[in-house]
Amino acid sequence: MTAHTLGQTLVPPDVAGPGPAADLNERVRALVKAELAPLTDAIDKGQTYPADVLRKLGGLGAWSSHLPVDGTADLRAAIAAMSAIGECCGATAFMAWCQDTLAWYVANTDNATLKAYLLDRVASGATLGGTGLSNPMKAFFGIETLKLKGRRVEGGYMVRGTLPWVSNLGPDHLFGTIFELEDKPGETVMFVADCAAKGIVLQACPQFLAMDGTGTFAVHFRDAFIPDALVLAAPAAPFVKKIRAGFILLQAGMAFGVIRDSIAIMKSVRSSLGHINAYLAPEHQPEAFEAMLAEEEAAAMALAATPYDPTDAYWEAVVAARLRLGEAAVAAAHAAMLHCGARGYLKGHRAQRRLREAYFVAIVTPATKQLKKMLSDHKKEAAGQ
């Protein structure tokens, strides 16, 4: 059985057809068309952070469909909604992933106090926020060292250090991240940081190639007090292992949105440039990307149905799927640029925006090179090397 047919058998009818997930997707699409589409250019230029749109999407249920119920979770509707957002704006799809991931952290903690206080707020979009796991995810796979250090004090921890890039933030936002205990090297704690808390300072980042409207800041912890009520897990490692597949798989929505709109761009110039675009390679034609997208969506959705699967084979499949999606997004956006030619090179054309957004899909943690390292390390470990 191929990944494509496997995905077809496992994707529930209500993701694509009548049912709650399809209804969510239609509501998301309507809001995106009415309120996000007019902001896309300003978001891309860093002139607007779409907080109101993100809150309204939360009100529709976009940040809650993937939350666990009775110990099981299904990410497929969340990925589909993120894809719908990404067809319009890759930057906002990234913010959707940040919000979804924060809700994923809170929903999976054993800290009942934290969950009772934050889950409904985050899942509804009343409170916005992000995921500060770029550095920790690199650290856990031997690429960087942890940038935050903490020490135990009465009622919580004092934390210091700097995270260079955390997204979907603002002065009243939250995000999850990890520090290492100063007196116990290797022992880590995952927690929710409140951007409004004393000792936590947001600093604007240098201008990016794209994604400047995503509320991305450097975050400085200057002896910031983290109360026990905001601790997601101590130690952090078992918790990260539980949530890591969801963290990675939810990113599929970003890739699917960029790929689908890249295909639309290719088709949009067929009437005027089809006679010359026919000379591009077969693998650069929209039909080839449509077939690839169907295959990859089926494979990712099959994995997204069981994000708590603890097997090594499942984890390897998740990492491999994410690697393929990053490469596919870049390939599709590249092909869209080739189809558009000089008109796609104009600053205002969405083909060049899609290419810049696609590169982000390939470099956001876990980036293409990290995913390849993760697969290599996994295979070596399986071989006993």
C-alpha positions in Angstrom: 0.0 0.0 0.0 1.5 3.4 -1.0 1.6 6.4 1.3 -1.0 8.0 -1.0 -3.6 5.2 -0.6 -2.8 4.8 3.0 -3.5 8.5 3.6 -6.7 8.2 1.7 -7.9 5.5 4.0 -6.9 7.3 7.1 -8.0 10.9 6.5 -11.5 11.2 8.0 -14.3 12.3 5.8 -14.9 15.4 7.8 -11.5 16.8 6.8 -12.5 17.1 3.2 -16.2 16.5 3.1 -19.3 17.3 5.2 -18.6 17.6 8.9 -17.1 19.8 11.6 -13.6 19.9 10.1 -14.8 20.9 6.7 -17.1 23.5 8.3 -14.1 25.0 10.1 -12.1 25.0 6.9 -14.8 26.9 5.1 -15.2 29.5 7.9 -11.4 30.0 7.9 -11.4 30.5 4.1 -14.1 33.0 4.3 -12.3 35.0 7.0 -9.0 34.8 5.2 -10.6 36.1 2.0 -12.5 39.0 3.7 -9.9 40.1 6.3 -6.5 38.6 5.8 -6.1 39.0 2.0 -6.2 42.8 2.1 -3.4 42.8 4.7 -1.0 40.4 3.0 1.2 43.0 1.4 1.5 45.0 4.6 2.3 41.8 6.6 5.0 40.9 4.1 6.5 44.3 4.4 6.5 44.3 8.2 4.0 47.1 8.4 1.2 45.1 10.1 1.0 42.3 12.7 -2.5 40.8 12.2 -3.5 40.3 15.8 -7.2 40.9 15.2 -7.3 38.3 12.4 -5.5 35.8 14.6 -7.9 36.3 17.4 -10.9 36.0 15.1 -9.4 32.8 13.7 -9.2 31.5 17.2 -12.8 32.4 17.7 -13.7 30.2 14.8 -11.9 27.2 16.4 -8.7 27.3 14.3 -6.5 27.0 17.4 -8.4 24.2 19.2 -9.2 21.5 16.7 -6.0 19.6 17.4 -6.2 19.5 21.2 -6.3 16.1 22.9 -9.5 14.5 24.1 -9.4 11.6 26.4 -5.7 11.1 25.7 -5.9 11.1 21.9 -5.3 13.9 19.4 -5.7 14.4 15.7 -3.9 17.2 13.9 -5.5 16.9 10.5 -8.1 19.7 10.8 -5.5 22.1 12.2 -3.2 21.4 9.3 -6.0 21.9 6.8 -6.9 25.2 8.4 -3.3 26.3 8.4 -3.0 25.4 4.7 -6.0 27.5 3.9 -4.4 30.4 5.7 -1.1 29.8 3.9 -2.6 29.8 0.5 -3.2 33.5 1.1 -0.2 34.4 3.4 2.7 32.3 4.3 3.7 34.6 7.2 0.2 34.3 8.8 0.4 30.5 8.3 3.6 30.6 10.3 1.9 32.6 13.0 -0.9 30.1 13.0 1.6 27.3 13.6 3.1 29.4 16.5 -0.4 29.7 18.1 -1.3 26.1 17.5 2.0 24.9 19.0 1.6 27.0 22.1 -1.9 25.5 22.6 -0.3 22.1 22.0 2.2 22.6 24.8 -0.5 23.8 27.3 -2.9 21.0 26.4 -0.2 18.4 27.0 1.2 19.5 30.3 0.5 17.7 33.6 0.4 21.0 35.4 -3.3 21.3 36.1 -3.0 24.8 37.4 -1.3 26.0 34.2 -3.8 24.2 32.0 -6.8 25.5 33.8 -5.5 29.1 33.6 -4.3 29.2 30.0 -5.7 26.5 27.8 -9.0 28.2 27.0 -7.4 31.6 26.5 -4.8 30.3 24.1 -7.1 27.9 22.2 -9.7 30.6 21.7 -7.2 33.2 20.5 -8.0 35.5 23.4 -4.3 35.3 24.3 -1.8 35.1 21.5 1.7 33.7 21.6 4.4 31.5 20.2 6.9 28.8 20.6 10.4 29.4 21.8 11.8 26.0 21.0 14.1 26.9 18.1 17.2 26.9 20.3 16.1 24.0 22.5 15.3 21.8 19.5 18.7 22.5 18.1 20.3 21.9 21.5 18.6 18.5 21.9 20.1 17.3 18.6 23.6 18.6 19.3 23.6 21.7 17.1 23.6 24.4 19.7 23.8 24.8 23.5 20.8 26.0 25.5 20.8 29.8 25.7 18.7 30.1 28.9 19.9 29.1 32.4 17.9 29.0 35.5 18.2 28.4 39.2 15.7 27.2 41.7 14.2 29.8 44.1 11.2 29.7 46.4 8.1 29.2 44.4 9.8 28.8 41.0 12.9 29.7 39.1 15.0 32.7 38.2 16.0 32.6 34.5 18.6 34.5 32.5 19.8 34.5 28.9 18.6 35.5 25.4 16.6 33.8 22.7 17.5 35.5 19.4 14.3 34.8 17.6 10.8 34.1 18.9 7.7 34.8 16.8 4.1 35.7 17.2 4.9 37.9 20.2 3.8 41.2 21.6 3.8 42.9 25.0 0.9 40.8 26.3 1.8 37.5 24.6 3.0 34.2 25.9 5.4 31.5 24.6 6.9 28.2 25.6 10.6 27.6 26.0 13.2 25.6 28.0 16.1 26.5 30.3 18.9 24.4 31.8 19.5 24.4 35.5 22.7 26.2 36.4 23.7 23.7 39.2 22.5 20.6 37.3 24.0 20.6 33.8 21.8 18.6 31.4 18.6 18.9 33.5 16.1 21.1 31.8 12.7 22.7 32.6 10.1 23.7 30.0 7.8 26.6 30.9 5.5 29.3 29.6 7.0 32.8 29.5 4.8 35.9 29.9 6.2 38.8 27.8 4.6 41.2 30.3 6.6 39.8 33.2 9.3 41.7 35.0 12.7 40.8 33.7 11.5 39.7 30.3 12.4 42.2 27.5 11.5 42.1 23.8 13.9 43.6 21.4 13.2 44.2 17.7 15.1 42.0 15.2 17.0 43.2 12.2 14.9 43.2 9.0 14.3 39.9 7.4 14.0 38.9 3.8 10.4 38.0 4.5 8.1 37.4 7.6 8.7 40.8 9.2 5.0 41.1 10.1 5.2 38.0 12.3 5.9 39.6 15.7 9.4 38.2 15.8 11.7 39.5 18.6 14.8 38.7 20.5 13.8 37.9 24.1 16.1 38.8 27.0 15.6 37.1 30.4 17.2 39.3 33.0 16.7 37.3 36.2 13.1 36.8 35.3 11.0 34.9 37.9 9.1 31.9 36.5 6.6 30.7 39.0 5.9 26.9 39.4 2.4 27.7 38.0 3.9 28.3 34.6 6.1 25.2 34.4 5.0 22.9 31.7 7.4 20.1 32.6 10.4 19.3 34.8 12.3 17.6 33.6 11.6 18.7 30.0 13.0 15.9 28.0 10.1 13.4 28.4 7.6 16.1 27.6 9.5 17.2 24.5 9.4 13.6 23.3 5.7 13.5 23.7 5.0 16.8 21.9 7.7 16.7 19.2 5.8 14.9 16.5 2.9 17.5 16.8 5.4 20.3 16.8 6.9 19.2 13.5 3.8 17.8 11.7 1.8 21.0 12.3 4.3 22.8 10.1 2.9 20.8 7.1 0.1 23.4 6.9 2.6 26.1 6.0 4.2 24.0 3.2 0.8 22.9 1.8 -0.4 26.5 1.6 2.7 27.8 -0.2 2.7 24.8 -2.6 -1.0 25.1 -3.5 -0.7 28.8 -4.3 2.4 28.2 -6.3 0.5 25.8 -8.4 -2.2 28.4 -8.8 0.3 30.9 -9.9 1.7 28.6 -12.6 -1.8 28.0 -13.9 -2.7 31.7 -13.9 -0.1 32.5 -16.6 -0.9 29.5 -18.8 -3.1 31.5 -21.1 -0.4 34.1 -21.8 2.8 32.2 -21.3 1.8 28.5 -21.8 3.3 28.3 -25.2 6.8 29.0 -23.8 6.4 27.5 -20.3 5.7 24.2 -22.1 9.4 24.0 -22.6 10.1 23.9 -18.9 10.9 20.4 -17.5 8.0 18.1 -16.8 8.8 18.2 -13.1 8.3 22.0 -13.2 4.8 21.8 -14.6 1.8 22.4 -12.3 0.4 18.9 -12.9 3.6 17.4 -11.5 3.2 19.5 -8.4 -0.4 18.6 -8.0 0.4 14.9 -8.0 3.2 15.5 -5.5 1.0 17.6 -3.3 -1.7 14.9 -3.2 0.9 12.3 -2.3 2.5 14.4 0.4 -0.8 15.6 1.9 -2.0 12.0 2.2 1.3 10.9 3.8 1.3 13.8 6.3 -2.3 13.4 7.2 -1.9 9.7 7.9 0.9 10.6 10.3 -1.1 13.5 11.8 -3.9 11.2 12.9 -1.7 9.6 15.6 0.8 12.3 17.0 1.4 10.3 20.2 2.7 7.2 18.4 5.9 6.4 20.3 7.6 4.0 17.8 10.9 4.8 16.2 9.5 4.0 12.8 6.8 6.7 13.2 9.3 9.3 14.4 11.5 8.6 11.4 8.5 8.9 9.1 7.6 12.3 10.6 11.1 13.7 10.2 11.3 12.4 6.6 7.9 13.8 5.7 8.8 17.2 7.1 12.1 17.2 5.1 10.3 16.4 1.9 7.8 19.2 2.5 10.4 21.9 3.0 12.1 20.8 -0.2 8.8 20.6 -2.1 7.8 24.1 -1.0 11.0 25.6 -2.4 10.7 23.6 -5.6 7.1 24.7 -6.2 7.8 28.3 -5.5 10.9 28.2 -7.8 8.8 26.7 -10.6 6.2 29.4 -10.1 8.9 32.1 -10.6 10.1 30.4 -13.8 6.5 30.3 -15.1 6.0 34.0 -14.4 9.3 35.2 -15.8 10.0 38.9 -15.4 6.6 39.7 -14.1 7.2 37.4 -11.2 10.4 39.4 -10.4 8.4 42.5 -9.7 8.4 43.5 -6.0 4.6 43.5 -5.9 4.1 40.1 -7.5 3.1 37.2 -5.2 5.4 34.7 -7.0 8.5 36.3 -5.5 6.8 36.5 -2.1 6.0 32.8 -2.4 9.7 32.0 -3.1 10.8 34.0 0.0 8.1 32.3 2.1 9.1 28.9 0.8 12.7 29.4 1.8 11.4 30.1 5.3 9.6 26.8 5.4 12.9 25.2 4.5 14.9 27.0 7.2 12.5 27.3 10.2 13.4 24.9 13.0 13.8 22.1 12.3 15.5 23.3 9.1 16.4 21.1 6.1 19.9 20.5 7.3 18.8 19.7 10.9 16.2 17.3 9.6 18.9 15.5 7.5 21.1 15.3 10.6 18.2 14.0 12.7 17.5 11.2 10.1 21.2 10.4 9.9 21.5 10.2 13.7 18.4 8.1 14.0 19.7 5.6 11.4 23.1 5.4 13.1 21.4 4.8 16.5 19.1 2.1 15.0 22.2 0.4 13.6 24.0 0.5 16.9 26.7 2.9 15.7 
